[in-house]
């Protein structure tokens, strides 16, 4: 679970840096600025891995090729 969280944070940072680079290109060469909603959605998407989700309602017992029990 910790590995998934670290991967999510790293991918969010990479996407955020790409967005900053894209903003710089747009501002410098096309004199256009990104909408503030794009930034809010990016930050919210980056915070999704930190939402605590409990998967206790699904028991994953596929050891004997059985269907998951609910």
C-alpha positions in Angstrom: 0.0 0.0 0.0 2.9 2.4 0.8 4.4 1.6 -2.6 1.2 2.6 -4.3 1.1 5.9 -2.4 4.7 6.7 -3.3 4.0 5.9 -6.9 0.9 8.1 -6.9 2.8 11.0 -5.3 5.7 10.7 -7.8 3.3 10.6 -10.8 1.4 13.6 -9.5 4.6 15.6 -9.2 5.6 14.6 -12.7 2.2 15.6 -14.1 2.3 18.9 -12.2 5.8 19.7 -13.5 4.6 19.0 -17.1 1.6 21.3 -16.5 4.0 24.1 -15.2 6.2 23.6 -18.3 3.1 23.7 -20.6 1.9 26.9 -18.9 5.3 28.5 -19.4 5.3 27.6 -23.1 1.7 28.9 -23.6 2.5 32.2 -21.7 5.8 32.8 -23.5 5.0 31.9 -27.1 1.2 32.3 -27.4 0.5 34.9 -24.7 -2.2 32.6 -23.3 -2.8 31.6 -19.7 -4.4 28.4 -18.4 -7.7 28.6 -16.7 -7.7 28.4 -12.9 -10.0 25.4 -13.0 -7.2 23.4 -14.6 -5.0 24.1 -11.6 -7.7 23.3 -9.1 -8.5 20.0 -10.8 -4.8 19.1 -11.0 -4.3 19.7 -7.3 -7.5 17.8 -6.4 -6.4 14.9 -8.6 -3.1 14.8 -6.8 -4.8 14.6 -3.4 -6.9 11.6 -4.3 -4.3 9.0 -3.1 -4.5 10.6 0.4 -8.2 9.9 0.8 -8.5 6.9 3.2 -10.4 4.1 1.6 -11.2 0.9 3.5 -11.6 -2.2 1.4 -12.9 -4.3 4.3 -16.3 -4.9 2.7 -14.7 -7.1 0.0 -12.9 -10.2 1.1 -10.4 -11.3 -1.5 -10.1 -15.1 -1.0 -9.2 -16.2 -4.5 -6.8 -18.8 -3.2 -9.0 -21.7 -4.4 -10.3 -19.9 -7.5 -13.4 -18.8 -5.7 -15.4 -15.7 -6.5 -14.9 -12.8 -4.1 -17.4 -12.9 -1.3 -19.1 -9.7 -0.2 
